[in-house]
Each structure stands twice: as structure tokens, then as C-alpha cells.
Amino acid sequence: MMYSSIFFALIFVFIVTAIGTAIVDIIFRFLGKRGYLGNLYPNVRGGIPRAVGIVPFLLLSFYMLPGFNDLILIIGVFAFIDDILGRKKSPFGIEWGQLSRGIGIILVMIVGIFKGLGVSSIFIALMVQPLNISDMQPGSTCIVTIIMSVLTILAMILIGSPEVNELPAIYTPLLILVVCLAYSPLDFLGKIMLGEVGNHSFGVALGVAYYILGGLVGVIVFGIITTSLIAFVRRNTLIVFFRQQLRLLDPTFGDFFMDVLTGGGLGDLFRKLILKDKQYNVTSPLLISLGFRRLLYNPYAHNPRRYVPNNTKARLGKVE
């Protein structure tokens, strides 16, 4: 009886997510083309609704297991504020969006600790970073979320995870999978964007699923797998980014991994605070393979280092 109820509930979630996504897309396009949405309708490929991930956010917040849904609710609210405010500078020297996102991450950590998740709550909150970086091209966050949900389901079946709040542990990754599958078609086509509210919600939701799977170890191990998968999925666009923006012409997979783990506005802000105007030269082959050139790359240095491999010439954007 319980499993049949879960089955029908997931079907309902799928239908509501699919219909809700289509409706929000129509509304956002209607308002965006008339100039009423600001940052929620960026001029990308002629105009694409941003923050349509508000639909997955609402469904995950409502149907996630009690005690965990608060974490998604918190990050989703502050992420949506991030979507609305965008890159506007605050009096604190950082963007309002970054400030809102940072507050949300910290609150998820604090609330998680009070709910008894301990150190795991920190790593659950930090899942926001890789999922945020993954959302840089159509469908990338969705494919990562789908794959990791399936892997989590398989792992739970293999190890026999216990029930949580009178529901089987497998319910959580199944919920994430169903919501993502229902939302994803338009995202894969590049017609809509998750926005911070969507990718942040999926990030924390996956972190919760990993915690249910294996506690702190589960969050760390599957967090590393998620980051590696995102680095692999985005490797082609990251190569272009590294060569054009970071002037690193021979990036390794470690550089991709480190960019996903520590890149973006918040990562560069911490580099500015820690490194100030310093730019360290990484020459150790081991550290290079582990991505330390990206970790220590300081975009705020007056003379950022140009990494050119020995005996290498760059021609027409290609390394030979």
C-alpha cells in the first residue's frame, strides 16, 4: 500500500512539474518580451526565461522528506533573490546576488546543524557550488542530476538503506529524478533556464539524498563523483574558457574539476580576499594534474600568469 501511494504521488509530481514548467515558461516569455522581468528574461538567443527552476524548487520543497525540505526552501528563496537581483553591486563590494546566495548557503549549514545533520550540513550546502557551475549550458545540470539520482538509487538498492520518516530511503532520489525528468525537455532544447533557484535546489536536494544514502561519507564521496561528472560534461566549454579567459592553454582534468569545485563569483571573491594581488606559479607536475593552477589562479592580480606549455604553439585557438 505504501509503495503504491508513493508511485501515484510521483506520477502526480511529474505531471504538475511538466505542466507548471510549461505555464511558467509562457508567463515569463509574455512578461519578458514586454520588459517586465529584468534579469529573469536575459537577452540570450533572442530572450530565454530564467529561473523557470522555481517549479522544481516548489515541488521539491513540498514533497521532500520532513526535516529536509526546510533546507531546500531556504536555499531556493535566497537563490531566487539572486536571480532577481543578478550582478548589481552592493555597498559591501560584492554583487547582491552573491551576497544573497552566500547567506542562503550559510543558513542551510546552520539549520542543518540544528536539525542534527552535523558536519554533513556543511557539505550539503556546498553542493550548491558544483551544480551552479554546471548550469552554464543547456541541459548540463539536468543530465548531471538525472545520472546522479540514478546512481544514488542503485547504491541504495545495493546497500539496503533504511527507512527515513517512515518512507523508504529510495524515495528521495526518486523524487529528484522524477522532478528533473519532467522539467528537463525544454531545458535540453535551450528554451528555458533553471536559474540559481533551480540549480541550487537540485544541489541541496542531491546533497540530502547522499546524506540519506551514507551520512557524511555519502555526501563527500558522491559530492566528489558529482563534481567529476560536471567537469566531464562541461570539459569542452571549459577548455575554451580556460584558454580565452584564464590564459591557461593546456588545462588538465584536475583544472576542470577545480574550476567546478571552486570557480564562479564566490570562488574568485575568496581568492581576492586570500591571495590579494599575489599570483603563485605552480610547476609541480603532481599539483598541476590535481588542478592547483586553477585553484591558485587569481583574476584580481595585476599581472595574471599566462600558462603556456613548453614546446607548444597556439594556432587558431588550437594547441599543437
C-alpha positions as CSV (number, residue, x, y, z in Angstrom):
1,M,0.0,0.0,0.0
2,M,2.8,2.4,0.9
3,Y,4.7,1.8,-2.3
4,S,1.6,2.2,-4.4
5,S,0.9,5.5,-2.7
6,I,4.5,6.7,-3.4
7,F,4.1,5.6,-7.1
8,F,0.9,7.6,-7.6
9,A,2.4,10.6,-5.7
10,L,5.4,10.6,-8.0
11,I,3.2,10.4,-11.1
12,F,1.3,13.4,-9.8
13,V,4.6,15.3,-9.1
14,F,5.7,14.5,-12.7
15,I,2.5,15.9,-14.2
16,V,2.4,19.0,-12.0
17,T,6.1,19.7,-12.8
18,A,5.7,19.3,-16.5
19,I,2.6,21.4,-16.7
20,G,3.9,24.0,-14.2
21,T,7.1,24.4,-16.2
22,A,5.2,25.0,-19.4
23,I,2.9,27.6,-17.8
24,V,5.8,29.5,-16.1
25,D,7.6,29.4,-19.5
26,I,4.6,31.0,-21.2
27,I,4.1,33.6,-18.5
28,F,7.8,34.6,-18.3
29,R,8.0,34.9,-22.1
30,F,4.9,37.1,-22.2
31,L,6.2,39.4,-19.4
32,G,9.8,39.3,-20.5
33,K,9.2,40.4,-24.1
34,R,7.4,43.4,-22.7
35,G,10.3,44.3,-20.4
36,Y,8.7,43.4,-17.1
37,L,11.1,40.7,-15.9
38,G,14.5,42.3,-15.9
39,N,17.2,39.7,-15.0
40,L,14.6,36.9,-15.3
41,Y,14.5,37.3,-19.1
42,P,18.1,37.8,-20.2
43,N,18.9,38.5,-23.9
44,V,20.3,35.1,-24.7
45,R,19.4,33.6,-28.1
46,G,16.8,36.3,-28.5
47,G,15.5,36.0,-25.0
48,I,15.1,33.0,-22.7
49,P,13.1,32.8,-19.4
50,R,15.4,32.5,-16.5
51,A,14.6,30.9,-13.1
52,V,12.0,28.6,-14.5
53,G,13.6,26.3,-12.0
54,I,11.2,27.8,-9.5
55,V,8.8,25.0,-10.4
56,P,11.2,22.2,-9.4
57,F,12.1,24.2,-6.3
58,L,8.5,24.4,-5.2
59,L,7.8,20.7,-5.8
60,L,11.0,19.6,-4.1
61,S,10.3,21.9,-1.1
62,F,6.8,20.5,-0.7
63,Y,7.4,16.8,-1.4
64,M,10.9,16.3,0.2
65,L,11.0,14.4,3.4
66,P,10.0,16.4,6.5
67,G,13.1,17.8,8.2
68,F,15.0,18.1,4.9
69,N,12.5,20.2,2.9
70,D,13.4,23.3,5.0
71,L,16.9,23.2,3.6
72,I,15.6,23.3,0.1
73,L,13.1,26.0,1.0
74,I,15.9,28.2,2.5
75,I,18.3,27.9,-0.4
76,G,15.6,28.3,-3.0
77,V,14.3,31.6,-1.6
78,F,17.7,33.2,-1.4
79,A,18.6,31.7,-4.8
80,F,15.5,33.3,-6.3
81,I,16.6,36.6,-4.9
82,D,19.9,36.0,-6.5
83,D,18.1,35.5,-9.9
84,I,16.1,38.7,-9.5
85,L,19.0,41.0,-8.3
86,G,21.7,39.5,-10.6
87,R,25.0,41.2,-10.9
88,K,24.1,44.5,-9.3
89,K,26.9,45.7,-7.0
90,S,26.1,46.1,-3.3
91,P,27.8,48.6,-0.9
92,F,29.8,45.6,0.5
93,G,32.0,45.3,-2.5
94,I,30.3,42.2,-3.9
95,E,27.2,41.6,-6.0
96,W,23.8,41.5,-4.4
97,G,23.2,38.1,-6.0
98,Q,26.4,36.7,-4.5
99,L,25.5,38.1,-1.1
100,S,22.1,36.5,-1.2
101,R,23.5,33.2,-2.3
102,G,26.1,33.2,0.4
103,I,23.5,34.0,3.1
104,G,21.4,31.1,1.9
105,I,24.3,28.7,2.0
106,I,25.3,29.7,5.5
107,L,21.7,29.4,6.7
108,V,21.4,25.9,5.2
109,M,24.5,24.9,7.2
110,I,23.2,26.4,10.4
111,V,19.7,24.9,10.1
112,G,21.1,21.6,9.1
113,I,23.3,21.5,12.2
114,F,20.3,22.3,14.4
115,K,18.4,19.5,12.8
116,G,21.1,17.1,13.8
117,L,22.9,16.7,10.5
118,G,26.2,17.8,12.0
119,V,29.2,18.4,9.7
120,S,27.2,16.9,6.8
121,S,25.1,20.0,6.6
122,I,28.2,22.0,5.5
123,F,28.9,19.6,2.6
124,I,25.2,19.5,1.7
125,A,25.1,23.3,1.5
126,L,28.4,23.3,-0.6
127,M,26.7,21.1,-3.2
128,V,25.3,24.5,-4.5
129,Q,28.7,25.3,-6.0
130,P,29.2,22.5,-8.5
131,L,25.5,22.5,-9.5
132,N,25.7,26.2,-10.1
133,I,28.8,25.9,-12.3
134,S,27.1,23.0,-14.2
135,D,24.2,25.3,-15.2
136,M,26.3,27.1,-17.9
137,Q,24.9,25.3,-20.9
138,P,21.5,23.8,-21.9
139,G,20.7,20.6,-20.2
140,S,24.0,20.1,-18.4
141,T,22.6,20.4,-14.9
142,C,19.7,18.2,-15.8
143,I,21.8,15.4,-17.2
144,V,24.1,15.5,-14.1
145,T,21.0,15.5,-11.8
146,I,19.5,12.6,-13.7
147,I,22.7,10.5,-13.7
148,M,23.4,11.1,-10.0
149,S,19.8,10.4,-9.0
150,V,20.0,7.0,-10.8
151,L,23.4,6.2,-9.2
152,T,22.1,7.1,-5.8
153,I,19.1,4.8,-6.3
154,L,21.3,1.9,-7.4
155,A,23.6,2.5,-4.4
156,M,20.6,2.5,-2.0
157,I,19.4,-0.8,-3.5
158,L,22.8,-2.4,-3.2
159,I,23.4,-1.4,0.4
160,G,19.8,-1.5,1.6
161,S,19.4,2.0,3.0
162,P,16.9,2.2,5.9
163,E,13.6,4.0,6.0
164,V,13.5,7.7,6.8
165,N,10.5,9.3,8.4
166,E,8.5,6.1,7.6
167,L,9.4,6.3,3.9
168,P,11.9,4.2,2.1
169,A,15.3,6.0,1.5
170,I,14.9,5.5,-2.2
171,Y,12.0,7.9,-2.2
172,T,14.3,11.0,-2.1
173,P,16.4,10.3,-5.2
174,L,13.3,9.0,-7.0
175,L,11.6,12.3,-6.3
176,I,14.6,14.3,-7.6
177,L,14.7,12.1,-10.7
178,V,11.0,12.5,-11.4
179,V,11.0,16.3,-11.0
180,C,14.1,16.7,-13.1
181,L,12.8,14.4,-15.9
182,A,9.5,16.4,-16.0
183,Y,11.3,19.8,-16.1
184,S,14.2,18.9,-18.4
185,P,12.8,18.7,-22.1
186,L,12.7,22.5,-22.6
187,D,16.0,22.9,-20.8
188,F,17.7,20.4,-23.1
189,L,16.3,22.3,-26.1
190,G,17.7,25.6,-24.7
191,K,14.3,27.2,-24.4
192,I,14.4,27.8,-20.6
193,M,17.0,28.2,-17.9
194,L,16.9,26.8,-14.4
195,G,18.5,29.9,-12.9
196,E,20.0,29.9,-9.4
197,V,16.7,28.9,-7.8
198,G,16.7,25.7,-9.9
199,N,20.3,24.5,-9.8
200,H,20.7,25.5,-6.1
201,S,17.6,23.5,-5.2
202,F,18.8,20.4,-7.1
203,G,22.2,20.8,-5.5
204,V,20.9,20.7,-1.9
205,A,18.3,18.0,-2.8
206,L,21.1,15.8,-4.1
207,G,23.2,16.5,-1.0
208,V,20.2,15.4,1.1
209,A,19.9,12.2,-0.9
210,Y,23.7,11.5,-0.5
211,Y,23.3,12.0,3.3
212,I,20.4,9.6,3.5
213,L,22.5,7.1,1.5
214,G,25.6,7.2,3.7
215,G,25.8,10.1,6.1
216,L,28.9,12.3,6.0
217,V,30.8,9.7,3.9
218,G,28.0,9.5,1.4
219,V,27.8,13.3,0.9
220,I,31.6,13.6,0.5
221,V,32.1,10.6,-1.8
222,F,29.1,11.3,-4.0
223,G,29.8,15.0,-3.9
224,I,33.2,14.2,-5.5
225,I,31.6,12.0,-8.1
226,T,29.1,14.8,-8.9
227,T,31.9,17.3,-9.3
228,S,33.9,15.0,-11.5
229,L,30.8,14.3,-13.7
230,I,30.2,18.0,-14.1
231,A,33.8,18.6,-15.0
232,F,33.5,15.8,-17.7
233,V,30.2,17.1,-19.0
234,R,31.5,20.6,-19.3
235,R,35.0,19.8,-20.5
236,N,34.6,21.2,-24.0
237,T,33.3,24.6,-22.9
238,L,35.8,24.7,-20.1
239,I,38.7,24.3,-22.5
240,V,37.5,27.4,-24.3
241,F,37.0,29.3,-21.1
242,F,40.5,28.3,-19.8
243,R,42.2,29.4,-23.0
244,Q,40.4,32.6,-23.6
245,Q,39.7,33.9,-20.1
246,L,42.4,32.3,-17.8
247,R,45.1,32.1,-20.5
248,L,45.8,28.5,-19.5
249,L,46.4,26.7,-22.8
250,D,47.0,23.2,-21.6
251,P,44.3,22.5,-18.9
252,T,44.2,19.1,-17.2
253,F,41.1,17.3,-15.9
254,G,42.2,18.4,-12.5
255,D,41.8,22.1,-13.7
256,F,38.3,21.3,-14.8
257,F,37.5,19.6,-11.5
258,M,38.9,22.5,-9.5
259,D,37.0,25.1,-11.6
260,V,33.7,23.3,-10.9
261,L,34.6,23.0,-7.2
262,T,35.9,26.5,-6.6
263,G,35.1,28.6,-9.7
264,G,32.5,31.3,-10.2
265,G,32.0,34.6,-8.5
266,L,32.1,33.4,-4.9
267,G,35.3,31.4,-5.5
268,D,37.0,34.3,-7.1
269,L,35.9,36.5,-4.2
270,F,37.6,34.2,-1.7
271,R,40.7,34.3,-3.9
272,K,40.7,38.0,-3.8
273,L,40.4,38.0,0.0
274,I,43.1,35.3,0.5
275,L,45.6,35.9,-2.3
276,K,45.0,39.7,-2.6
277,D,47.3,40.7,-5.5
278,K,49.5,37.6,-5.5
279,Q,49.8,35.1,-8.3
280,Y,51.5,31.9,-7.5
281,N,53.4,29.9,-10.1
282,V,52.6,26.2,-10.0
283,T,55.3,24.0,-11.5
284,S,54.9,20.6,-9.8
285,P,53.5,18.0,-12.2
286,L,51.5,16.4,-9.4
287,L,49.9,19.7,-8.4
288,I,49.3,20.6,-12.0
289,S,47.5,17.3,-12.5
290,L,45.4,18.0,-9.4
291,G,44.3,21.4,-10.7
292,F,46.3,23.7,-8.4
293,R,46.9,26.1,-11.3
294,R,43.2,26.8,-11.4
295,L,42.8,26.8,-7.6
296,L,45.5,29.4,-7.3
297,Y,44.7,31.4,-10.4
298,N,44.0,35.0,-9.1
299,P,41.9,37.1,-11.6
300,Y,42.5,40.1,-9.4
301,A,46.3,40.0,-9.7
302,H,47.7,43.0,-11.7
303,N,49.5,40.6,-14.0
304,P,47.7,37.2,-14.1
305,R,50.1,34.4,-15.2
306,R,49.8,33.1,-18.7
307,Y,50.4,29.3,-18.6
308,V,51.9,28.2,-21.9
309,P,53.2,24.6,-22.1
310,N,56.7,24.0,-23.2
311,N,57.2,23.5,-27.0
312,T,53.6,24.4,-27.6
313,K,52.2,26.9,-30.1
314,A,48.7,28.2,-30.1
315,R,47.2,28.4,-33.6
316,L,43.7,29.5,-34.4
317,G,42.5,28.7,-30.9
318,K,44.0,25.2,-31.0
319,V,47.0,23.9,-29.1
320,E,49.5,21.9,-31.2
